[in-house]
Amino acid sequence: MKAVVMTGANQPWEVQEVPTPTAEPGEVLVKVHASGMCFTDVWATTGYGGDIYPQTPGHEVVGEVVEVGAGVHTRQVGDRVGTTWVQSACGRCDYCRENRPLTGQTAMNCPGARTTGFSAQGGHAEYIAITAGGTVLLPDGLAYEDAAPMMCAGYTTWSGLRDASPQPHEKVAVVGIGGLGHVALQLAKASGFETIAVTHSPDKHELAAQLGADHVVANGEELRDLGGTDVLLVTTNAFDAAEEAMTGLRHDGRVVLSGLDFTRPFSISSEGVPFHMMRQQVIGSTHGGQHYLAEVLDLAAKGKVKPITETFSLDRATDAYDRLSSGKMRFRGVLTPHA
């Protein structure tokens, strides 16, 4: 089969002919119809995922089950499925002995976790073998190209919104209107909250309003002048913008960190009224469990959220990566190996 291969840290992607995997016991073989591109693919390519090379990236994977391994009873040939980033855990480490979820992103705390695109082959390929327990059934009628970004971009932002537990009278502000943020805006609006977009990009103001933002501001000062927000959902890896936006966070407000920045820590300014006197909270959030994933897939199937995507054939994967890594891909890229 054809597959994208990361050959080494900071090396360009290559599309190679590699052996097609088979479904081992406990696994399913999936014919990949769409595989979303996440900025985590860039982190992995530049070495932040460790020495995992050679490896095929991609963890927003959806497709059709074409083979079922021994012992699998929950999936059948023909099922339309997606995979989670963390497919399974070791079951024996200290984390697993606490009997926490063994699939989903929370199992990343297991050092022996099977992770899509890192310790196990990713989805930027024609086929992928996946732990059956690390798959979810896709809703009928949800197109593969729309489902793929929900497996991480939708899952991440919905988990962040749920973890913040906004109340009916509260406001939600989304920082960064990119691959994650444009999805988060739609989810916040679909949930009935007064929604604010925080973006430094003037060309995104009109689009943010179309996606559901009741207000669009450029920074934390404008957010404060608007009356502030109760939830600040950070969907960007530009932590400087997120820190500045905290100027507009109200008392008892929650900052939810859903973006990643391995180059610098998130910090809280000591200027103004101290953070603790405002009773504010910082919440680290990631994929919160397959029940959250099921919820966001259902919202996508009902048309409440729709990602803005650019689609590429597998042969154009290197072009797609260049757009992603350079910041030219404004929202979400999707590879379609069997289009």
Secondary structure, 3 states (H helix, E strand, C coil): CEEEEECCCCCCCEEEECCCCCCCCCEEEEEEEEEEECHHHHHHHCCCCCCCCCECCCCEEEEEEEEECCCCCCCCCCCEEEECCEEECCCCCHHHHCCCCCCCHHHHHCCCCEEECCCECCCCECEEEEEHHHEEECCCCCCHHHHHHHHHHHHHHHHHHHHHCCCCCCEEEEECCCCCHHHHHHHHHHCCCEEEEECCCHHHHHHHHHCCCCEEECCHHHHHHCCCEEEEEECCCCHHHHHHHHHHEEEEEEEEECCCCCCCCCCCCCCCCCHHHHCCEEEECCCCCHHHHHHHHHHHHCCCCCCCEEEECHHHHHHHHHHHHHCCCCCEEEECCCC
